[in-house]
Amino acid sequence: MSRSGTVGAARPESPVALVTGASGGLGQALAQELDALGCRVAVHYHRSPEPARAVAEKLHNDSVVVGGDVSDWAAVSAMYDTIGERLGPVDVLVNNGAIRRDSLLAMQAPADWRAVIETNLIGSFHTIRVAVPHMLRRRWGRVINVVSPSGLIATAGQTAYSASKAGVIGLTRSLAAECGRRGVTVNALSPGFMETGMTKGLSESVTEAIRNKCPVPRFGTPEEVAQSVGLLLDAGYMTGQVLSIDGGVSIT
């Protein structure tokens, strides 16, 4: 391969896509959008299979439901083997699974801090590590890491979550530098505040403060964020970037 350019293959006719955390609001929207774009989707869940099965039932193309703790290397490896047997190797990886345990650092339990890093950052490494070798051999692949404005701007009470998402942004950029010459792009998708399970517990005063801070003064929807997946699948010249769909909150 020449050092002057990328030698990449054509996009597969029906790519296999893995969406982690696919039973939640954004995960479901991402899975449905990928399905609409012609992908065969592996719908991942951590603890409860029923919501993931409900998502899979809404998909039109072949799909599979897989479970496992992404912070556990053996579980991720087993999950990847199952996907390979049912659908084939993963061509599109969407790291959407994440947890948040917010607290001021001076009062936070070390176990909670560690759990967030292990799931959000180390879990992303695990899924990437099993999926990327095939993409490099295939000379086509897409890695999409879902991050957060908290990884870009200061947010009191979210040191663990912010550190994990900032770490994923750094992972995204360095991996992009490693993979670009073989037709594999690696980008981050940064949604703003959405009406999902992760924001249900916020008080009205907090939600109002968020709206007032945002140039587009409302919460987004998972569907609005998921629409960006088509761009990330098609944009072969875009890699190592953070695509912010957050109503402008990350610029304030």
Secondary structure per residue as TSV (DSSP state, phi and psi in degrees):
chain	resnum	aa	ss	phi	psi
A	1	M	-	360.0	133.3
A	2	S	-	-69.5	142.8
A	3	R	T	-75.7	-6.4
A	4	S	T	-88.0	-8.9
A	5	G	S	-163.7	173.3
A	6	T	-	-93.9	136.3
A	7	V	-	-107.4	105.4
A	8	G	-	-121.5	154.8
A	9	A	-	-87.5	170.1
A	10	A	-	-72.7	153.0
A	11	R	-	-60.6	133.3
A	12	P	-	-57.7	149.3
A	13	E	S	-62.9	-38.9
A	14	S	S	-137.0	80.0
A	15	P	-	-62.6	151.0
A	16	V	E	-91.5	125.3
A	17	A	E	-119.2	133.6
A	18	L	E	-108.5	124.4
A	19	V	E	-114.6	112.4
A	20	T	T	-81.5	151.9
A	21	G	T	60.7	38.9
A	22	A	T	-82.4	-3.5
A	23	S	T	-90.1	-8.2
A	24	G	S	-84.7	-178.1
A	25	G	H	-60.3	-53.6
A	26	L	H	-69.9	-40.9
A	27	G	H	-58.8	-42.0
A	28	Q	H	-62.9	-44.2
A	29	A	H	-63.5	-39.1
A	30	L	H	-65.3	-43.3
A	31	A	H	-62.2	-42.9
A	32	Q	H	-68.1	-37.1
A	33	E	H	-67.1	-43.4
A	34	L	H	-63.3	-39.8
A	35	D	H	-60.3	-43.7
A	36	A	H	-64.7	-26.4
A	37	L	T	-86.9	6.2
A	38	G	T	97.6	7.0
A	39	C	-	-83.4	153.7
A	40	R	E	-98.6	121.9
A	41	V	E	-108.7	131.8
A	42	A	E	-93.0	116.7
A	43	V	E	-95.6	111.7
A	44	H	E	-97.7	144.9
A	45	Y	E	-136.9	162.7
A	46	H	S	-98.9	-59.9
A	47	R	S	-110.1	-43.7
A	48	S	-	-111.6	116.7
A	49	P	H	-77.5	-22.8
A	50	E	H	-59.5	-48.5
A	51	P	H	-61.8	-35.0
A	52	A	H	-66.3	-39.5
A	53	R	H	-64.9	-36.5
A	54	A	H	-63.9	-37.8
A	55	V	H	-64.6	-47.2
A	56	A	H	-59.8	-34.3
A	57	E	H	-65.8	-20.8
A	58	K	T	-86.5	-8.8
A	59	L	-	-86.7	150.4
A	60	H	S	-97.3	-32.4
A	61	N	S	-87.3	172.5
A	62	D	-	-56.2	142.7
A	63	S	E	-150.0	168.5
A	64	V	E	-146.2	144.9
A	65	V	E	-101.3	127.5
A	66	V	E	-131.1	143.9
A	67	G	E	-121.7	158.1
A	68	G	-	157.0	157.4
A	69	D	-	-88.0	114.5
A	70	V	T	-67.1	-17.0
A	71	S	T	-78.3	-6.2
A	72	D	-	-105.5	112.8
A	73	W	H	-60.0	-42.6
A	74	A	H	-63.8	-38.8
A	75	A	H	-66.2	-40.1
A	76	V	H	-67.3	-41.5
A	77	S	H	-61.8	-43.1
A	78	A	H	-64.9	-40.8
A	79	M	H	-61.5	-42.7
A	80	Y	H	-65.0	-38.1
A	81	D	H	-62.2	-40.7
A	82	T	H	-62.7	-43.8
A	83	I	H	-61.6	-43.3
A	84	G	H	-60.9	-39.9
A	85	E	H	-69.3	-36.6
A	86	R	H	-89.0	-38.7
A	87	L	T	-122.8	-29.5
A	88	G	-	116.9	174.5
A	89	P	S	-61.8	151.6
A	90	V	-	-76.2	127.1
A	91	D	S	-99.9	-29.4
A	92	V	E	-129.0	119.9
A	93	L	E	-113.8	124.1
A	94	V	E	-116.6	106.7
A	95	N	E	-85.6	90.9
A	96	N	-	-108.0	-20.7
A	97	G	-	-65.0	131.2
A	98	A	-	-160.6	158.0
A	99	I	-	-126.8	160.8
A	100	R	-	-139.1	124.2
A	101	R	-	-129.3	88.0
A	102	D	-	-80.4	140.8
A	103	S	B	-173.7	151.4
A	104	L	-	-61.8	135.8
A	105	L	G	-56.9	-37.9
A	106	A	G	-64.4	-15.0
A	107	M	G	-119.4	4.5
A	108	Q	-	-84.9	139.6
A	109	A	-	-69.5	131.5
A	110	P	H	-54.3	-34.9
A	111	A	H	-64.5	-36.4
A	112	D	H	-68.3	-42.3
A	113	W	H	-60.5	-45.8
A	114	R	H	-63.8	-40.1
A	115	A	H	-61.4	-40.4
A	116	V	H	-64.7	-45.4
A	117	I	H	-64.1	-42.2
A	118	E	I	-65.8	-39.3
A	119	T	I	-76.3	-51.2
A	120	N	I	-77.6	-41.9
A	121	L	I	-95.7	-55.5
A	122	I	I	-67.5	-35.7
A	123	G	H	-60.0	-39.0
A	124	S	H	-64.7	-40.7
A	125	F	H	-59.2	-44.8
A	126	H	H	-58.8	-49.8
A	127	T	H	-67.1	-38.0
A	128	I	H	-64.2	-42.3
A	129	R	H	-62.4	-35.8
A	130	V	H	-80.8	-27.4
A	131	A	H	-92.6	-36.0
A	132	V	H	-66.7	-37.2
A	133	P	H	-53.5	-42.1
A	134	H	H	-63.0	-42.9
A	135	M	H	-59.7	-42.7
A	136	L	H	-64.6	-40.4
A	137	R	H	-66.8	-39.3
A	138	R	H	-72.3	-20.0
A	139	R	T	60.8	32.0
A	140	W	-	-160.6	135.1
A	141	G	E	-177.9	159.1
A	142	R	E	-135.1	124.1
A	143	V	E	-112.7	123.7
A	144	I	E	-123.8	111.2
A	145	N	E	-100.8	118.1
A	146	V	E	-79.9	120.7
A	147	V	-	-115.1	-143.3
A	148	S	-	-164.6	152.4
A	149	P	G	-56.1	-24.0
A	150	S	G	-65.2	-19.3
A	151	G	G	-83.7	-7.0
A	152	L	T	-115.0	-29.2
A	153	I	S	-128.7	158.1
A	154	A	-	-71.6	134.0
A	155	T	-	-137.4	107.3
A	156	A	T	-60.1	139.1
A	157	G	T	86.9	1.2
A	158	Q	B	-127.7	39.8
A	159	T	H	-61.2	-41.4
A	160	A	H	-66.7	-50.9
A	161	Y	H	-63.3	-44.4
A	162	S	H	-62.5	-43.7
A	163	A	H	-63.3	-40.3
A	164	S	H	-65.1	-43.3
A	165	K	H	-74.3	-35.8
A	166	A	H	-63.5	-38.1
A	167	G	H	-62.4	-39.9
A	168	V	H	-66.5	-35.4
A	169	I	H	-63.4	-44.1
A	170	G	H	-62.6	-41.3
A	171	L	H	-58.9	-44.5
A	172	T	H	-57.6	-48.5
A	173	R	H	-68.0	-43.5
A	174	S	H	-68.1	-40.7
A	175	L	H	-65.2	-36.4
A	176	A	H	-58.9	-39.8
A	177	A	H	-66.2	-29.2
A	178	E	H	-79.4	-29.8
A	179	C	H	-107.0	-14.7
A	180	G	G	-58.6	-35.2
A	181	R	G	-70.9	-12.0
A	182	R	G	-110.9	23.7
A	183	G	T	76.5	15.3
A	184	V	E	-108.2	119.4
A	185	T	E	-100.0	148.4
A	186	V	E	-134.2	114.2
A	187	N	E	-133.6	161.9
A	188	A	E	-112.4	142.0
A	189	L	E	-113.0	121.0
A	190	S	E	-114.3	96.1
A	191	P	E	-78.4	151.4
A	192	G	-	-85.7	-160.1
A	193	F	-	-70.6	129.2
A	194	M	B	-125.2	161.5
A	195	E	S	-83.7	81.2
A	196	T	S	-132.9	-177.9
A	197	G	G	-61.2	-28.5
A	198	M	G	-73.0	-16.4
A	199	T	G	-111.7	0.0
A	200	K	T	-62.6	-33.2
A	201	G	T	-82.6	-1.5
A	202	L	-	-72.5	141.7
A	203	S	-	-72.8	163.0
A	204	E	H	-62.8	-36.4
A	205	S	H	-64.4	-38.2
A	206	V	H	-69.3	-45.5
A	207	T	H	-63.9	-36.2
A	208	E	H	-66.5	-39.5
A	209	A	H	-63.8	-38.1
A	210	I	H	-64.6	-46.1
A	211	R	H	-60.2	-41.9
A	212	N	H	-67.1	-28.8
A	213	K	H	-78.4	-24.7
A	214	C	S	-85.6	130.7
A	215	P	S	-56.4	-35.6
A	216	V	S	-98.5	99.9
A	217	P	-	-78.0	64.9
A	218	R	S	-161.8	166.7
A	219	F	-	-78.5	148.8
A	220	G	B	-83.9	-179.0
A	221	T	-	-117.9	152.2
A	222	P	H	-56.6	-35.9
A	223	E	H	-64.8	-38.0
A	224	E	H	-62.0	-40.4
A	225	V	H	-70.5	-42.8
A	226	A	H	-63.4	-25.2
A	227	Q	T	-59.4	-22.0
A	228	S	T	-73.4	-14.6
A	229	V	H	-61.7	-36.6
A	230	G	H	-59.0	-41.2
A	231	L	H	-62.1	-45.4
A	232	L	H	-68.5	-26.9
A	233	L	H	-74.2	-37.6
A	234	D	H	-87.9	-25.6
A	235	A	-	-82.6	85.9
A	236	G	T	-73.2	-12.3
A	237	Y	T	-104.0	8.7
A	238	M	-	-113.4	117.9
A	239	T	-	-153.1	152.6
A	240	G	S	73.4	19.4
A	241	Q	-	-108.6	157.9
A	242	V	E	-108.7	113.0
A	243	L	E	-94.0	107.6
A	244	S	E	-94.3	118.8
A	245	I	E	-121.0	82.3
A	246	D	S	-139.1	18.3
A	247	G	T	67.4	12.4
A	248	G	T	90.7	6.3
A	249	V	G	-63.9	-29.3
A	250	S	G	-76.6	-6.8
A	251	I	G	-102.1	-2.1
A	252	T	-	-89.8	360.0
